[in-house]
Structure formats: structure tokens, C-alpha cells
Amino acid sequence: MIIAFLPLGHFLLGVLSLLWQRAARRLVPVALLVDAALIALSWVRVWASGSISIVLGGWGRDLGIELVADKITLGFSLLALVLTLSVTVYLWRERLQPYFYVLIHFLLASVFALVLARDLFNIYVIIELLTLVSFLLVGYERKAQQIWASLNYLILAALGMAMYLFGVGIIYYHTGTLNLALLAERIAGLHDPMWLIVASTLLVVGVSIKAGIFVFSLWLPAAHASASPAVSALLSGLVITMGVVVLFRLSRVIDISLPLVVMGGLTGIIGALYATFTYELKRMLAFSTLSQVGYLLIGIGIGTPVAIAGSISYAVAHGLFKGLLFLAAGDVVNTTGSAFIPEQVARKEKIPRATRIALLVGTLAIVGLPPLAGFCGKGLLSLATHSISIHLLLVFVSLGTVIAFSKLVPLFHLRHGETDNVEKVVSYSILVVPIIAFLSLSFILTPHVDILSWLNVSKAGESLAIIVAGFLVYLALRRHPLNLSQRIFHLEDAILVILSMFFVVFFLIAT
């Protein structure tokens, strides 16, 4: 019953924050302490037995709501805990409306419920709630740009969830269950009937709109760029990752490996290309989020235990360093008075030193510098593939990430800078510490034999060579900007792209 308190507790605290508005802000750190205790107790039981489960409602697994906690679930729960704590400290001096903290509780409740859920319909309900909360968070400051970006997000998410629900209906009609474990048993002997291919396509496309996949999540750059820094950190570090978690659950039941690898490659390369030639800092970070999702999809698509371990490890790492980057980027924009990197470089003396250090650590982690968080996940993914083409694909995505983030090098000058307030320093430190110590933390998320098999000098040397090569390519390209099409991010074009890609995914699953 312990695991059920993680989502239910935050739903109750959200309601309590509405009723007791004066204490809304103070309830968040108290709730996070309780979460830490619940996660620790759950971890002890999971470590002993492998997983723990509970079926709510007094029914069996076929009708009841099953919640299951395993190492992957608790790893993402821990990420949610750390990232929310950092955001809470970051905002401690801000005078925010009580309903902002209500939304934080509902966001955490949705995240915990989603990582525990093992039922297709319950996943649908939770994603819808997560969508609504994210929509309200993006438009919290009520700026015109934020409201329009959040509406785009809501419309495209509604399209995706309509497809997903249609797929759920087809699955239930033919199998009589929506429980993922039972569903895997009932379709195990089937030889890809047409109804299963159609349902799988609907489920994958529906979730992909939420999961930060480039050709589907075309709402993401505007939403992340226009939202407040704290909201962007939560969206990129948690909300996007939840879509990937659902795709991972689906991949354990239906064969979607080929579309995941293809979509992962497209997302990684195109996302890195847009990030390279985007000079608005937060928008560049948003495009890099799309690019990093490519790693996760490729690992899930490969499907071996090592590849899955690499994807999960990198998903947690991405949540940490992308949260840090968005928080630091918000401070850069506020102190320099500009959203664009060239103007920020010209006014870099105004950027507080702690913010520059946070930006530096986040950048080194995302480009894969050993032994920081990004290197750990990339090393496992590199080890997991025996295909030269997929290995080269991972190298190109890594190279693109380095090229894109090389634009930030002039901001890392640490000799001068204003003094940052204590809350910002503590907030950054909460994320910097696990990023630096991620190698030791990886033993919790992945089997020890996997860690020891890829932790060697050759992997570190390969990563360093990619970083050097990427920076040299950036030096050659920086005076040759490329104007990439922005039309696909308009709502009407985005809908047409999504509908067109539906048939591509259908073909890939059928193949």
C-alpha cells in the first residue's frame, strides 16, 4: 500500500493547498520529505523482491487498477523528487499564487501515478491530467505568447490522446483486457493481425505527441521557450520523460522496435540540427530536448537489457542536467535582458558566477564528458549496439549536441560576475551533485556487470574525441548560419505532419 500513497498523497495535498492557501508554499518541502521516506521504504522492498504491486478497487488484475513499483519506477520517482526540490528552492523568494503550488502537487501526483500504472486506460487518464496541468503551468504568467503556446500544446495533445483512446478500444475489443501483463500473455501467440497493427500505430502515435519526438511533438519548442524557467525545467525533465516511459511499457507488450529506432534517429539528428542553428537560448535547449529523446528511443528500440539500462539511465540523467540548464538559462535571460545568445555573450559580466558554473556543468554533462551523467547513459547505449549503422547514428547525434552547445562557450568565463542569491546556489547544487556523482548512482539503476563492462578508457576516449570534433566543426560552421523551416511548427502544418507520419509508423510496424 506504500506505493499508492505517492500519487494519492499529492492529490490530497493539492486540495489542501487550495483550502489552506497561506501554507501552500510550505507544504511542498514537507511533502517532498514524506516522498523521500516512501521511496526509501519502497526501495528496500523492491531491492529484496524485485518489484512490489497492488491492485486497487477490490478487483482482480483484469478489472482493478494495478500499480507496480520496480527499480525503473523508483528511479524516475527519485528524479521527480530531486528536480521538484530544486525548482522549489529556486522559486522560494518568488511571490507565486497558491494555485501554482496546487499545480505542482497535481504534476507530481500524475508523474508518480504514471510510472506506477500498468493499465492502458489508466495511463490514458493520467496522461490527460498531466496534459491539463502542463497546459496551466505553461500559461501561468498569462503572457500572450505563453497562452498561445499552451493552447497549441493542448490541441495537439488532444489529437494524440484521441488516437491513443481509439487504439485502447481496439485492443480491449479483441483481447478483453487492458492490463499490460495480461495483454502480453494474450497476444503472445498472435502473428501480427491487422487489428493489432492498427491499434499499435494509434497507441504509438498518440503517445509520441507527448514524448518529445520531433515529427510529432512540434508544440515543444514554443512551449518550453515561452514558459518560465522553473516550468521549462519540469516540462523537459519530467513531462517529456513520462511519454518515453509509456513507450517503454508498450514496447514490452507489442513489437514496436523498428519505428522506435527510426523515430529516434530522425529525432536525434533533426533536433540537433535545429538546436545548432537556433540562437535563442531557451528555444535551443528545447530543440536539444527533442534531440536527446532520440537516444532514449534508440535504446528502447534495440531492446536488449543493456540498451534498456542505457535508455533508463540516460532518461534520469537528462532530467537532471536539462533541469539545471533551463534554470540557469532563465537566470541568464533575466540578468542580461536578452533571450538571444550573441547578446548574452556581449553582456556576460552581468551573469552571476553560480549561474555560469551551473550552465557549464549542465553543458559538460549533456555533451558526454566523462564521468558526468550524460557519459554514463551514452556509454551503455554505445555498448548495447552491434550494428555499425546504429552506432554511427548515436555518434552523429552526440556530435550534433556538441556543435549546438559550443555556442555557449563564451558564457563560461568565470573570472567576473555578480553574486547570486543563496536560494539559486542551493537550487543549482541540488542538481549538480547527482550529475557529478551519477556514475556511482548508476549502480542503483543498472546491473553491476553492465557498469563494469563499459567503464573503460576506450569509451572515455571516444567521448572526448566526439567533444573535440564537435567543437572543431562548430568553429567551421559558426560563420555560415542556416535558415531552417519554421512552418512545421505552425499549428495547421503540425497537424498535417502528424497525420502524414501516422501512415509511416503504420508501415514500419507492419514491416
N, C-alpha and C positions, 0 to 999 in steps of 0.2 A: 504493500500500500504506500510505501515511501515515495516511489516514483510518481504516483498520482498527485502528490502534494506540490510538485514542482509547477505544473501548469495551473492547477486549481487554486493554489495559494496566491498566485499573481492575479488571477481573475478576481478573487475576493479583495485583494489589496487595491486593485483598480477601482472597485466600487467604493471601498472605504476612503480612498483618496478623494472621491467626489463628495462624499458626505462630510469628511473632515479635512477641508481644503488647507487649513493652516499647517497641517502636518504632512502634506503631500510630498514635499521635497525630502523631509527627514525619514519618511517611510521607505524610500528607495534603498539607502545603505543598510537599513535594518533587514529588509527583505533579502538583500544580497548575502548578508551573513547567514541567514536561515538557508538560503540556496546552497551556500558553501557546505554547510553541515549536512544537508540532504544528499548532495552529490558525493560527499566523502563517505557517508553511510552506504549509499548505493554502490560506490566503487569497491568497498570491501566485499560486498556480497557478489558483485559481478566478477571480481578477481578470483573468488573462491569457486563459483559455479559456472562462469562463462556468460550468463545472462540471467535476468530476472524478468518475470512477466506477470501481468494481472489482467483479468477480463472484467470490465465494469458492467453493471446493469443486471447482474444475476443470470446472465445467459451463457451459452457456450460460445466458442470462438467463431462459429458461423454467423451468429447474430449479435453477440456482445461487442463492446469496444475493447479491443486488446491493446495494451501498452506493453512494450518490451524495451528493456534497457540493456545495452551491451557496451563494450569499450568504445565503439564508434559514437553511440548516443551520448555517453558521458563526456567524450572528448569535445563534441560540439556544445554540450551544456556548459562545460568549463570555459570554452571560448566565449559563449554568451555572457557568462558571469564576469570574466575579466574585462571584456570590451565595454559592457554596460557600466562597470565600476569606473573605468577610465573616463567614459563620457560624463558620468555623474559628477566626478571631481572637476572635470573640465568646465562644466556649466555651473559650478557651485555658487559663484558670485552673480550669476545672471538672474534677473528677476523674471522668471518664467511663470506663465499661467498654470494653475494647478492641473488643468486638463492635459498639459504636456506630460506630466508625470503619470497621469492616468494612462496615456497612450504608451508610455514606456513599460508599464506593468502589463498592458494587453499585448504589446510586442513580445515581451519575454514569455508570457503565457503561451502565445502562439508558437514561438520557437521551440519551447520545451515540449509542447503537445505534438508538434510536427515530427521532431526527432524520435519521439516515443511511439508514434502511430504506426500501426501495421494493417490498416484497412483503407481501401481505395476511397470510399465515400467520406470517411473521417478526414482523410488527407485533403479531400476537396473542400470540406467545410473549414478546415484550419487555414488553408491557403487563401480562401476568400476573406477570412477575418484578417489574416496577415496583410492582404492587399488593401483592405479598408484602412487599417492602422497606418500602413506606409503612405497611403494617399493623404491622410490627415497630417502626418508628420512632415511630408514634403511641403505642403501648403500652410504650415503652421504660422509663418510670419505674414501670411496674406499678401505677399507681393504678387503683382500681376504675372511675372514670369514663373513664379513657383506654382501659382494656381493653374496656369495653362499646362505646365509640365506634369503636374499631378493628375490633371484631367486626361491627358494623353496616356499616362500610365494606367489609369483606371479603365479607360476604354479598351486598350489593347489587352489588359489583364482579363477583362470581362470576356473578350473574344476567346482568349486562351482557355479560360475556365469553362466556357460553353462547350468547346471541343472536348475538353477533358471529361466533362459530365456525360456527354454523348458516348464517349468511349467506355465509361463506367457502366452505363446502361447496357451496352452490347455485351460486355464481359459478364454482367450479372444474369442477363437473359440466357446465355449459353452455359454458364457454369454453376449458377445458383449460389455463389459466394463472392464476397469482396475481400475476405481476409487473405493477406498476401501468402501466408504459409499454406493455407488450404488451396488457394488458387494455383500455386506452383505444383501441387500434387495432381490437381485435376486436369491441367493442360500439359503435363509432362509427356504423355503418350501421343499427343496430337501432332500432326505433321503440317503445321502452318496453314490451317484452313483460312479462307478469305476473311471470315468474320474476325479472326484473331489478328490478322494483318491490319485490317481497318481499325480495330479497336486500339491496337498498339500504336498506330500512327496518330490517332486522335489523342491518346494519353501523352505521347512524347512531345507532339507539337504544342499541346496545351501547357505542359509544364515548362517547355523550353522558353516560352514567352516570359516566364518568371525567373528563369535560371541564368540570365546574363549571357545568352548565346547570340552572337552578333546578328545573324539574319532574322532573328525573332525578337530579341529584346531591344528594339530600336527606340524605345522610350527612355532607356537608361541614361545616355549622355546628358540629355536636358534635365532629367530629374535629379541626378547626382550633382550636376554643376550648379543648379539653381537652389538646391536645399541648403540649409545651414550646415556648417562643418560637422557638428555632432550627429545630425540626421544622416548626412552622407556617409559618415563612418559606420553607422548602424546598418544602413542600406547595403553598403558594399561588403561589410564584414560579416553580416548575419543574413539579411533577407535574401540576397542573391545566392548565398551558400545553401539556403534551405531548398531552393529549386534543384540544385545539384544533388542534395541528399535524396530528394524524391526520385530523381532519375536513377540514382544508385539503387534504391529499393526496387524500382521497376526492372532494372537490369538483372536482379536476382530471380525474377519470375519469368520474363519474356526475353527473347534474344533480340537485343537492340544494339549489339556491339558495333556493327558496321555504320549505322547512322551516327552513333556517338563519336566514333573516330573521325568520320568525315566532317561532322559539325564542329568537333573540337579543333581540327586542323584549320578550317575556314575561320572559326572564331579567333584562334590564336594569331594567325597571320594577318587577317584584315584588321583586327583590333589593334595589333601592334603598329600596323601601317598608319591608321588614323591617329594613334597616340603620338607617333613620330612627327607628324605634320600638323599637330594641334598645339597652339601656343597659349591657350587659356589654361591655367594650371589645373583647376578642378575638373574641367572638361577632359584634359589629358589623362588625369587619374581615372576618370570614368571610363574612357576608352581602354585604359590599361586593365581595368577590371574585366572588361569583355575579353581581352587577350588572355588574362590569367585563367579564366574559366576554361579556355582551351586545354590547358594542362589536365584539369580535373576530368574533362570528358574523355580525353585520350586514355588516361589511366583506367577509368571505369570501362571504356570500350575494350581495352586489352583484356581485362577481366581476370588476370592471374592474381593470386594472393599478394604478390609483391607489388603489382601495379595498383591494386585496390589500396594497399597500405600507403603507397606513394601519393595517391589522389587524396586520401583522407588526411594524411599528414600535411600535404600542401594546402588543402582547404582550410585547416586550422591556422596554418602559418599565414595564409593570405588574409584571413580575418584579422590577425594581429597587426601585420605591417601595413595593410591598406587602411585599417582604422587609424593607425598612427599617422600615416601620410595625409589623410583627409583632415585630421585635427590640426596638424601642423600647417597644412595648406590654408586652412581658414584663418589662422593667425597671420600667415604671410600676407594674405589678401587684406586683412583688416589693418595691419601696420603700414603697409606700403600704399594702400588706397587704390590698388590696381589688381585686376584679375589676370593680367597677361604677364607671362614670364619675362620678356625683354624689359618691361617697365619695372618689374620687381627686382631684376638684377641691377638696374640703374639706381634703385633706392634700397639696396640690400643692407645699408648701415642701420636702417630703422627696424630691421627684423631682430627680435630678441635672440640671444645666443642659444637658449634652451630650445627654441623652435628650430633653429638651424641644425642643432645636434639631432633632434627628433627626425627632421627631414632627411638628414644624412643617413641615420641608422635605417629608416624605412626604405630608402633608395638602395642601400647596400644589401638589404635583405631581399628585396624584390628582384634584383639583378642576379642573385645567387651567390654572393660572396661567402666562401667557407669561413666559419662553420655556422653562419646565421640561419634563421628559419627557412628562407627560400631555398637554400642549398640542400637542406635535408630532404624536402619533398622532391625536388628535381633529381637528386641522386637516385632515389628509389625508382622514379619513373624511368630514368635513363637505363637503370639496370634491368627493368622489367621487360623491355622490348628487345626481341632478337631480330626484328625487321629493320634493315638499313634505312628504308624509306621513312618509317615512323621515327626512327632515331634522328634522322636529318630534319624531320618536321619539328621535333622538340628543340633541336639546336637552333633552327630558324626563328622559332617563337622566342627563345631565350635571347638570341641576337637582337631581335626587334625590340624586346624590352629594354635592353641596354642602350640601344640607339635612342629610344624615346626618352629615357631618364637622363641621358647625358646632357640634355638641355639645362638640367638643374645644377650642374657642377658649379657655376659661378655663385650660386646661393650658399655654398658650403663654407665660405670664408669665415672663420671663427674668431678672427682677431678683434673685431669690433662688434658691438651690438648692444641693444638695450637690455635691461634686466627684466626677466619675465616674472610674473607673479607666481606665488608658491603653488597655487592650485594647478596651473598649467604644467609646472615642473613635475608635480606628483602624478598628474594625469599621464604625461608622456612616459614617466618612469614605470608606471604600471604595465605599459605595453613593451617598453624597451627591454626590461628584464627578461621576460619569457622569449622575446625574439633572440636575444643573445644566448640564452640558456636552452634554446629549443632542441639542441642535439641530445641533451640528457632527458628532456621531456619526451622525446620521440620514443624512448624505450617503453613508455606507458601506452602509446598509441599503436605501436607496431611490434611484431615479434622480434626478440633479440637477435635471432640468427640473421634476419634481413638487415638490421642495422650494421652488424659486424661485417656482412658480406660486401656492402657498398662503401663503407667508411674507409677509404684508402686514398693514397696520394694521387692516383691517376684521375679519380673523379674530381678531386680538388683542382688538379692541374687543368682538366678540361673546362671546368667552370671559370677559372681565372683566364684561360685563353679566350673564351667567349666574351668575357667582360672587356678585355683589351681590344679584341677585334671589333666589338660593337662600338667602342668609343672612337676607334680609328675611322670606322665607317661614318659615324656621326660627324667627325671633323670634315670628311669629304662631302657630306650632304648638306651641311648647315647653311651654305650659301645658295642652295638650289631648292627652295620650297616648292612643294607640290600641292596644287589645289584639288582636293578630293571632293567628290559629290556630296552635298548635304541634303539633297532632295529625299533620299530614302528615309530620313528622319522625320519628314512631314507625316502627319497622321494618315492622310489618304494614301500616300505611297507606301507607308509602313504596312498598312492592312493588305495591300495588293502583294507586297513581297511575302508576307506571312502566308497568304492563301496559295501563292505560287510554290513556296517551299514545302507546303503540305504534300504536294504530289512528289516532290523529290524525296522526302522522308518515306513516303509510302513505297516508292520504288526501291529505296535502299533496304527497307525491312523485308520487302518481298524477295529481294535478291539474296 
